Amino acid sequence: MPIQSGGRRVAPLRAALFAGAFALALSSAALAADALSLRDALIRAAAFDPSVPATQARLDAAEAGLRQAGVRPNPTVGVDLENFAGTGSASLLDRSETTLYYQQTLERGGKREARTDVARAEITLAAARGDIRSLDLLAQVQAAWIEALAAQALVPVAEQRLEIALRLERDVSRRVAAARDPLFTGERARTAVAQARIALDQAREAARNARAALAAYWGGAPDFALDTTPFFTLDLTAPPPLGETPDLLLLGAERDVASARIQLERSRSVQDPTVRGGVRYFGDGNEAAFVVGGSIPLGRYDTNKAAVEQAQAMRVAVERDLDAARIEREREIARLTARRAAAASEIARIDAEVLPSADRAVRLVRDGFNQGGGAFTYMEVVEAERTIIDARARRIELLRSIHLDGVRLDRILARHLPLIARLEAR
């Protein structure tokens, strides 16, 4: 087993792009015959991702919000009737006065610019959330691929167990026929063979179920092969320098939205005047005149101060979340790196110490058992053989743990972003 030592904003995944990428993947991989690589699995799952249309709809909604944010307030057209249907001298219709007017509210304080800034920030936020959903999906697919490889790797171990059980049964049968062992020893050997066959069937079924769970990410069938070579090859390369991964970019987008909302709330504290112009018609004398007017709120009670403070508090909260996320990311990377190194060290010791020693013990016990003389019993042979099987199974479990921790590291470091970028380029 070889062991090696050693911010940009991401556009959301688009359904059309992945449809083309999926067709390319199908043409480049023989679906049932060739081994399914991780890249093939990721491309197929991305093409089948049901969240892509939802992400696109949210982006469309955010872009529509930007267009709406730049719209000015609607004007008002109205009519006033004065001295109409009164009493005394005002009861005559020809004493009425009619005013037709056009009224417009004038936004002050940069309200329109503040609204558009919020809308632009919300577009970035929607895109970042789409990227997070896509990366989470790819991490789930990668973990399912690892689980399928681990299940497939256990099949040869079960086959070896059956092979050992069959060999022991043959040896015991000869000893029982020669009256060197009692009959119940032969029954034990046959029972061990039956149990080994069941274990092999279960291992094969578990491998098939793991492939089915992986294929469910693209609605496929588990009739594909897997090459376990990547599973038995470890790459413990040190993580690259940390940049602004999509998780941090998401918090950065939330911070930008909060900052834009501060400006929006401040602009709302500025009172907007309303101006009016129109024509007044006098019923008495059939005369007309232009009239103008206007109004502005006094801003005596509602100064929007609390709303500004609320927006400022939200920005502070997001900034603290961003700082905490950076610290937590570094802490998680250190934890996963240390755990992978410890597991790799145990694997190295199993290879260097446990398996060679167990193999020597098996040869000695088996030779003594076959030579007769009662030096070793059947159960001692079984126990020696089981040590090798358990060591191989433990080795596979450690590899599974290392690779699953690697999936978490890949997700934290967003290592699948280049693949996403290439798919979008196509």
KEVEX-949053 format. One record per residue (C-alpha): x, z, y; residue number from 1; residue in one letter. Coordinates in Angstrom, 1 decimal, padded with zeros to 4 digits. Last residue first. Layout:
<nodes>
NODE    east      up   north  rolo  marnu
NODE       X       Z       Y   NUM      a
...
</nodes>
This chain:
<nodes>
NODE    east      up   north  rolo  marnu
NODE  -018.7  -021.3   022.6   426      r
NODE  -017.3  -019.1   025.4   425      a
NODE  -019.9  -016.4   024.5   424      e
NODE  -018.6  -016.2   020.9   423      l
NODE  -015.0  -016.0   022.2   422      r
NODE  -015.9  -013.2   024.6   421      a
NODE  -017.7  -011.2   021.8   420      i
NODE  -014.7  -011.6   019.6   419      l
NODE  -012.4  -010.4   022.4   418      p
NODE  -014.7  -007.4   022.9   417      l
NODE  -014.4  -006.3   019.3   416      h
NODE  -011.7  -003.8   020.1   415      r
NODE  -014.0  -001.7   022.3   414      a
NODE  -011.6   001.2   022.4   413      l
NODE  -014.3   003.8   021.4   412      i
NODE  -015.8   001.3   018.9   411      r
NODE  -012.5   000.4   017.3   410      d
NODE  -011.6   004.1   017.1   409      l
NODE  -015.0   004.9   015.4   408      r
NODE  -014.4   002.0   012.9   407      v
NODE  -010.9   003.3   012.3   406      g
NODE  -012.4   006.7   011.4   405      d
NODE  -014.4   004.7   008.9   404      l
NODE  -011.2   003.1   007.6   403      h
NODE  -009.4   006.3   007.2   402      i
NODE  -012.3   008.0   005.4   401      s
NODE  -012.7   005.0   003.0   400      r
NODE  -008.9   005.1   002.3   399      l
NODE  -009.2   008.8   001.5   398      l
NODE  -012.1   008.2  -000.8   397      e
NODE  -010.2   005.4  -002.5   396      i
NODE  -007.2   007.7  -003.1   395      r
NODE  -009.5   010.4  -004.5   394      r
NODE  -010.9   007.9  -007.0   393      a
NODE  -007.4   006.9  -008.0   392      r
NODE  -006.4   010.6  -008.4   391      a
NODE  -009.5   011.4  -010.3   390      d
NODE  -008.9   008.5  -012.8   389      i
NODE  -005.3   009.6  -013.3   388      i
NODE  -006.2   013.2  -013.9   387      t
NODE  -009.0   012.1  -016.2   386      r
NODE  -006.5   010.6  -018.6   385      e
NODE  -004.6   013.9  -018.9   384      a
NODE  -007.9   015.8  -019.5   383      e
NODE  -009.1   013.4  -022.1   382      v
NODE  -005.7   013.7  -024.0   381      v
NODE  -006.0   017.4  -023.8   380      e
NODE  -009.6   017.3  -025.1   379      m
NODE  -008.5   015.2  -028.1   378      y
NODE  -005.9   017.8  -029.1   377      t
NODE  -002.2   017.7  -028.8   376      f
NODE   000.6   019.0  -031.1   375      a
NODE  -001.8   018.9  -034.1   374      g
NODE   000.7   017.2  -036.4   373      g
NODE  -000.5   013.8  -035.5   372      g
NODE   001.7   011.0  -034.1   371      q
NODE  -001.2   009.6  -032.1   370      n
NODE  -001.8   012.8  -030.2   369      f
NODE   001.9   013.2  -029.4   368      g
NODE   002.1   009.7  -028.1   367      d
NODE  -001.1   010.2  -026.1   366      r
NODE   000.1   013.5  -024.6   365      v
NODE   003.5   012.1  -023.6   364      l
NODE   002.1   008.8  -022.2   363      r
NODE  -000.7   010.6  -020.3   362      v
NODE   001.8   013.1  -018.8   361      a
NODE   004.1   010.3  -017.6   360      r
NODE   001.1   008.6  -015.9   359      d
NODE   000.1   011.9  -014.3   358      a
NODE   003.6   012.4  -012.9   357      s
NODE   003.7   008.8  -011.5   356      p
NODE   000.2   009.1  -010.0   355      l
NODE   000.6   012.5  -008.4   354      v
NODE   004.0   012.3  -006.8   353      e
NODE   004.8   009.1  -004.9   352      a
NODE   001.4   007.4  -004.8   351      d
NODE  -000.6   010.7  -004.4   350      i
NODE   002.0   011.7  -001.8   349      r
NODE   001.5   008.5   000.2   348      a
NODE  -002.3   008.9   000.0   347      i
NODE  -002.0   012.5   001.4   346      e
NODE   000.1   011.2   004.3   345      s
NODE  -002.4   008.5   005.0   344      a
NODE  -005.2   011.2   005.1   343      a
NODE  -003.1   013.2   007.6   342      a
NODE  -002.4   010.2   009.8   341      a
NODE  -006.1   009.3   009.8   340      r
NODE  -007.0   012.8   010.9   339      r
NODE  -004.4   012.8   013.7   338      a
NODE  -005.6   009.5   015.1   337      t
NODE  -009.2   010.5   014.9   336      l
NODE  -008.6   013.8   016.8   335      r
NODE  -006.4   012.1   019.4   334      a
NODE  -009.0   009.4   020.0   333      i
NODE  -011.7   011.9   020.2   332      e
NODE  -009.8   014.0   022.9   331      r
NODE  -009.0   010.9   024.9   330      e
NODE  -012.6   009.8   024.9   329      r
NODE  -013.8   013.3   025.7   328      e
NODE  -011.6   013.5   028.8   327      i
NODE  -012.7   010.1   030.0   326      r
NODE  -016.4   010.9   029.3   325      a
NODE  -016.1   014.2   031.3   324      a
NODE  -014.8   012.4   034.3   323      d
NODE  -017.6   009.9   034.1   322      l
NODE  -020.2   012.6   033.7   321      d
NODE  -018.8   014.3   036.7   320      r
NODE  -019.1   011.1   038.7   319      e
NODE  -022.7   010.7   037.4   318      v
NODE  -023.6   014.2   038.5   317      a
NODE  -022.1   013.7   042.0   316      v
NODE  -024.0   010.4   042.4   315      r
NODE  -027.2   012.2   041.4   314      m
NODE  -026.6   015.0   043.9   313      a
NODE  -026.1   012.4   046.7   312      q
NODE  -029.4   010.7   045.7   311      a
NODE  -031.2   014.0   045.9   310      q
NODE  -029.7   014.9   049.2   309      e
NODE  -030.8   011.6   050.7   308      v
NODE  -034.3   012.2   049.3   307      a
NODE  -034.3   015.7   050.8   306      a
NODE  -033.4   014.3   054.3   305      k
NODE  -036.2   011.7   054.3   304      n
NODE  -036.9   012.5   058.0   303      t
NODE  -040.5   013.3   057.4   302      d
NODE  -041.7   015.8   060.0   301      y
NODE  -040.9   014.5   063.5   300      r
NODE  -040.1   010.9   062.7   299      g
NODE  -041.9   009.7   065.7   298      l
NODE  -043.3   006.6   064.1   297      p
NODE  -043.0   003.5   066.2   296      i
NODE  -045.7   001.5   068.0   295      s
NODE  -046.1  -001.9   069.6   294      g
NODE  -048.2  -003.9   072.1   293      g
NODE  -048.8  -007.3   073.5   292      v
NODE  -051.9  -008.9   075.0   291      v
NODE  -052.5  -012.4   076.2   290      f
NODE  -055.7  -013.1   078.3   289      a
NODE  -059.0  -014.8   077.9   288      a
NODE  -062.1  -015.5   080.1   287      e
NODE  -065.7  -016.3   079.1   286      n
NODE  -067.1  -014.5   082.1   285      g
NODE  -068.4  -011.4   080.3   284      d
NODE  -067.5  -012.1   076.7   283      g
NODE  -063.8  -011.4   077.4   282      f
NODE  -061.4  -012.9   074.8   281      y
NODE  -058.1  -011.1   074.1   280      r
NODE  -055.2  -013.0   072.6   279      v
NODE  -052.4  -011.5   070.5   278      g
NODE  -049.1  -009.9   070.1   277      g
NODE  -048.1  -006.8   068.1   276      r
NODE  -044.8  -005.0   067.4   275      v
NODE  -044.2  -002.4   064.7   274      t
NODE  -041.2  -000.1   064.9   273      p
NODE  -039.4   001.1   061.8   272      d
NODE  -038.1   004.7   061.7   271      q
NODE  -034.7   005.3   060.3   270      v
NODE  -034.8   007.9   057.5   269      s
NODE  -035.4   005.0   055.1   268      r
NODE  -031.9   003.7   055.8   267      s
NODE  -030.5   007.0   054.6   266      r
NODE  -032.5   006.7   051.4   265      e
NODE  -031.2   003.2   050.8   264      l
NODE  -027.6   004.2   051.5   263      q
NODE  -027.8   007.0   049.0   262      i
NODE  -029.5   004.6   046.5   261      r
NODE  -026.4   002.4   046.7   260      a
NODE  -024.2   005.3   045.7   259      s
NODE  -026.5   006.2   042.7   258      a
NODE  -026.5   002.5   041.5   257      v
NODE  -022.7   002.4   041.8   256      d
NODE  -022.4   005.7   039.8   255      r
NODE  -024.7   004.2   037.1   254      e
NODE  -022.5   001.1   037.0   253      a
NODE  -019.4   003.4   036.6   252      g
NODE  -021.2   005.2   033.8   251      l
NODE  -021.8   001.9   032.1   250      l
NODE  -018.2   000.8   032.8   249      l
NODE  -017.0   004.0   031.0   248      l
NODE  -018.9   003.0   027.9   247      d
NODE  -017.9  -000.6   028.4   246      p
NODE  -014.1   000.3   028.2   245      t
NODE  -012.2   000.9   031.5   244      e
NODE  -008.7   000.9   030.2   243      g
NODE  -006.7   003.0   027.7   242      l
NODE  -003.2   001.9   026.8   241      p
NODE  -003.3   000.6   023.2   240      p
NODE  -004.0   002.9   020.3   239      p
NODE  -001.0   003.5   017.9   238      a
NODE  -000.9   001.2   014.9   237      t
NODE  -002.1   002.9   011.8   236      l
NODE  -002.7  -000.3   009.9   235      d
NODE  -003.6   000.4   006.3   234      l
NODE  -004.0  -002.2   003.6   233      t
NODE  -006.0  -001.2   000.5   232      f
NODE  -009.3  -002.0   002.2   231      f
NODE  -008.0  -005.2   003.6   230      p
NODE  -007.2  -006.4   000.1   229      t
NODE  -010.7  -005.6  -001.2   228      t
NODE  -011.9  -009.2  -001.0   227      d
NODE  -015.7  -009.2  -001.1   226      l
NODE  -017.9  -011.8  -002.7   225      a
NODE  -021.4  -012.8  -001.7   224      f
NODE  -024.8  -012.7  -003.4   223      d
NODE  -026.0  -009.6  -001.4   222      p
NODE  -028.8  -011.6   000.2   221      a
NODE  -029.3  -012.3   003.9   220      g
NODE  -031.4  -010.9   006.7   219      g
NODE  -028.4  -010.7   009.1   218      w
NODE  -027.9  -006.9   009.2   217      y
NODE  -029.5  -006.6   005.8   216      a
NODE  -026.5  -008.3   004.3   215      a
NODE  -024.5  -005.1   004.8   214      l
NODE  -027.1  -002.9   003.0   213      a
NODE  -027.3  -005.5   000.3   212      a
NODE  -023.5  -005.4  -000.1   211      r
NODE  -023.7  -001.6  -000.4   210      a
NODE  -026.5  -001.9  -003.0   209      n
NODE  -024.4  -004.4  -005.0   208      r
NODE  -021.4  -002.0  -005.0   207      a
NODE  -023.7   000.9  -006.0   206      a
NODE  -025.1  -001.2  -008.9   205      e
NODE  -021.6  -002.0  -010.0   204      r
NODE  -020.6   001.7  -009.8   203      a
NODE  -023.7   002.7  -011.6   202      q
NODE  -023.1   000.3  -014.5   201      d
NODE  -019.5   001.5  -014.8   200      l
NODE  -020.7   005.2  -014.8   199      a
NODE  -023.2   004.3  -017.5   198      i
NODE  -020.5   002.6  -019.6   197      r
NODE  -018.2   005.6  -019.1   196      a
NODE  -021.0   008.0  -020.3   195      q
NODE  -021.5   005.9  -023.4   194      a
NODE  -017.8   005.9  -024.1   193      v
NODE  -017.5   009.6  -023.6   192      a
NODE  -020.4   010.1  -026.1   191      t
NODE  -018.5   008.0  -028.6   190      r
NODE  -015.4   010.2  -028.2   189      a
NODE  -017.4   013.4  -028.5   188      r
NODE  -019.0   012.0  -031.7   187      e
NODE  -015.6   011.3  -033.1   186      g
NODE  -014.5   014.8  -032.3   185      t
NODE  -017.7   016.1  -034.0   184      f
NODE  -016.5   014.6  -037.3   183      l
NODE  -013.4   016.8  -037.6   182      p
NODE  -009.9   015.4  -036.9   181      d
NODE  -007.0   014.6  -039.4   180      r
NODE  -009.4   013.5  -042.1   179      a
NODE  -007.8   010.0  -042.2   178      a
NODE  -011.2   008.5  -041.1   177      a
NODE  -011.4   011.1  -038.3   176      v
NODE  -007.9   010.2  -037.2   175      r
NODE  -008.7   006.5  -037.2   174      r
NODE  -011.9   007.1  -035.3   173      s
NODE  -010.1   009.2  -032.8   172      v
NODE  -007.7   006.4  -031.9   171      d
NODE  -010.5   003.9  -031.6   170      r
NODE  -012.6   006.3  -029.5   169      e
NODE  -009.5   007.0  -027.3   168      l
NODE  -009.1   003.3  -026.6   167      r
NODE  -012.8   002.9  -025.8   166      l
NODE  -012.7   005.9  -023.4   165      a
NODE  -009.6   004.6  -021.7   164      i
NODE  -011.2   001.2  -021.1   163      e
NODE  -014.4   002.8  -019.9   162      l
NODE  -012.4   004.9  -017.3   161      r
NODE  -010.4   001.8  -016.3   160      q
NODE  -013.7  -000.1  -015.7   159      e
NODE  -015.0   002.8  -013.6   158      a
NODE  -011.8   002.6  -011.5   157      v
NODE  -012.1  -001.1  -011.3   156      p
NODE  -015.7  -000.6  -009.8   155      v
NODE  -014.5   001.9  -007.2   154      l
NODE  -013.0  -000.7  -005.0   153      a
NODE  -016.4  -002.5  -004.7   152      q
NODE  -018.0   000.7  -003.4   151      a
NODE  -015.2   001.1  -000.9   150      a
NODE  -015.4  -002.5   000.2   149      l
NODE  -019.2  -002.2   000.7   148      a
NODE  -018.7   001.0   002.7   147      e
NODE  -016.1  -000.7   004.9   146      i
NODE  -018.5  -003.6   005.6   145      w
NODE  -021.3  -001.1   006.4   144      a
NODE  -019.0   000.6   008.9   143      a
NODE  -018.1  -002.8   010.5   142      q
NODE  -021.8  -003.7   010.7   141      v
NODE  -022.6  -000.4   012.4   140      q
NODE  -019.7  -000.9   014.9   139      a
NODE  -020.9  -004.4   015.7   138      l
NODE  -024.4  -003.0   016.4   137      l
NODE  -022.9  -000.3   018.7   136      d
NODE  -020.9  -003.0   020.5   135      l
NODE  -024.1  -005.1   021.1   134      s
NODE  -026.1  -002.1   022.4   133      r
NODE  -023.2  -001.1   024.7   132      i
NODE  -023.0  -004.7   026.1   131      d
NODE  -026.7  -004.7   026.8   130      g
NODE  -026.4  -001.4   028.7   129      r
NODE  -023.5  -002.9   030.7   128      a
NODE  -025.6  -005.9   031.6   127      a
NODE  -028.5  -003.7   032.7   126      a
NODE  -026.2  -001.6   034.9   125      l
NODE  -024.6  -004.7   036.5   124      t
NODE  -028.1  -006.0   037.4   123      i
NODE  -029.0  -002.5   038.7   122      e
NODE  -026.0  -002.6   041.0   121      a
NODE  -027.3  -005.9   042.5   120      r
NODE  -030.8  -004.3   043.0   119      a
NODE  -029.4  -001.3   044.7   118      v
NODE  -027.3  -003.5   047.0   117      d
NODE  -030.4  -005.6   047.7   116      t
NODE  -032.4  -002.6   048.7   115      r
NODE  -029.6  -001.3   051.0   114      a
NODE  -029.3  -004.8   052.7   113      e
NODE  -033.1  -004.8   053.3   112      r
NODE  -033.1  -001.3   054.7   111      k
NODE  -030.2  -001.8   057.1   110      g
NODE  -031.3   000.9   059.5   109      g
NODE  -034.2  -001.0   061.0   108      r
NODE  -037.0  -003.0   059.5   107      e
NODE  -039.3  -004.6   062.1   106      l
NODE  -043.0  -004.4   061.2   105      t
NODE  -045.0  -007.4   062.3   104      q
NODE  -048.5  -007.8   063.9   103      q
NODE  -050.4  -010.9   064.9   102      y
NODE  -053.5  -010.3   067.1   101      y
NODE  -057.0  -011.6   067.8   100      l
NODE  -058.8  -009.5   070.4    99      t
NODE  -062.5  -009.7   071.1    98      t
NODE  -064.2  -008.0   074.2    97      e
NODE  -067.9  -007.5   074.3    96      s
NODE  -070.0  -007.5   077.5    95      r
NODE  -071.7  -010.8   076.6    94      d
NODE  -073.3  -009.1   073.6    93      l
NODE  -075.3  -006.7   075.8    92      l
NODE  -075.5  -003.1   074.8    91      s
NODE  -072.5  -002.1   076.9    90      a
NODE  -074.6  -001.6   080.1    89      s
NODE  -076.7   001.0   078.3    88      g
NODE  -075.7   001.5   074.7    87      t
NODE  -073.2  -000.1   072.4    86      g
NODE  -073.5  -003.2   070.2    85      a
NODE  -069.9  -004.4   070.9    84      f
NODE  -067.9  -002.9   073.7    83      n
NODE  -064.7  -003.7   071.7    82      e
NODE  -064.1  -006.0   068.7    81      l
NODE  -060.6  -006.0   067.2    80      d
NODE  -059.2  -008.7   065.0    79      v
NODE  -056.3  -008.8   062.6    78      g
NODE  -053.3  -010.7   061.2    77      v
NODE  -050.5  -008.6   059.6    76      t
NODE  -047.0  -009.6   058.8    75      p
NODE  -045.5  -009.1   055.3    74      n
NODE  -042.4  -007.0   055.0    73      p
NODE  -039.1  -008.9   054.5    72      r
NODE  -038.0  -010.0   051.0    71      v
NODE  -034.5  -009.3   049.9    70      g
NODE  -035.4  -006.7   047.4    69      a
NODE  -037.8  -009.1   045.6    68      q
NODE  -034.9  -011.5   044.7    67      r
NODE  -032.9  -008.6   043.4    66      l
NODE  -035.8  -007.2   041.4    65      g
NODE  -036.2  -010.7   039.8    64      a
NODE  -032.5  -010.4   038.8    63      e
NODE  -033.2  -007.0   037.3    62      a
NODE  -036.2  -008.3   035.3    61      a
NODE  -034.2  -011.3   034.0    60      d
NODE  -031.5  -008.9   032.9    59      l
NODE  -034.0  -006.7   031.2    58      r
NODE  -035.5  -009.8   029.4    57      a
NODE  -031.9  -010.9   028.3    56      q
NODE  -031.3  -007.4   026.8    55      t
NODE  -034.7  -007.6   025.0    54      a
NODE  -033.9  -011.1   023.7    53      p
NODE  -030.5  -009.8   022.4    52      v
NODE  -031.9  -006.6   020.8    51      s
NODE  -033.0  -008.5   017.6    50      p
NODE  -029.3  -009.1   016.6    49      d
NODE  -029.4  -011.9   014.0    48      f
NODE  -026.6  -014.0   015.5    47      a
NODE  -024.6  -010.8   016.1    46      a
NODE  -025.0  -009.8   012.4    45      a
NODE  -023.7  -013.2   011.3    44      r
NODE  -020.8  -013.1   013.6    43      i
NODE  -019.9  -009.5   012.6    42      l
NODE  -020.0  -010.3   008.9    41      a
NODE  -017.9  -013.4   009.3    40      d
NODE  -015.3  -011.5   011.3    39      r
NODE  -015.2  -008.7   008.7    38      l
NODE  -014.5  -011.3   006.0    37      s
NODE  -016.9  -012.3   003.3    36      l
NODE  -015.0  -013.6   000.2    35      a
NODE  -015.8  -017.2  -000.6    34      d
NODE  -018.4  -018.2  -003.2    33      a
NODE  -021.8  -017.2  -001.9    32      a
NODE  -021.8  -018.3   001.7    31      l
NODE  -018.9  -020.7   001.8    30      a
NODE  -017.6  -019.8   005.1    29      a
NODE  -016.7  -022.3   007.9    28      s
NODE  -020.2  -024.0   008.1    27      s
NODE  -022.0  -020.7   008.2    26      l
NODE  -019.8  -019.3   010.9    25      a
NODE  -020.2  -022.3   013.1    24      l
NODE  -024.0  -022.1   012.8    23      a
NODE  -023.8  -018.4   013.7    22      f
NODE  -021.7  -019.1   016.8    21      a
NODE  -024.3  -021.6   018.0    20      g
NODE  -027.1  -019.1   017.5    19      a
NODE  -025.0  -016.5   019.1    18      f
NODE  -024.7  -018.5   022.3    17      l
NODE  -028.4  -019.1   022.4    16      a
NODE  -029.3  -015.5   022.0    15      a
NODE  -027.0  -014.3   024.7    14      r
NODE  -024.7  -011.3   024.3    13      l
NODE  -024.2  -009.4   027.5    12      p
NODE  -021.3  -010.1   029.8    11      a
NODE  -018.4  -007.7   029.5    10      v
NODE  -016.8  -006.1   032.6     9      r
NODE  -013.1  -005.8   032.2     8      r
NODE  -011.5  -003.4   032.3     7      g
NODE   003.3   001.7   015.5     6      g
NODE   003.1   002.4   012.5     5      s
NODE   002.4   000.1   009.5     4      q
NODE   001.4   001.3   006.1     3      i
NODE   001.7  -001.1   003.2     2      p
NODE   000.0   000.0   000.0     1      m
</nodes>
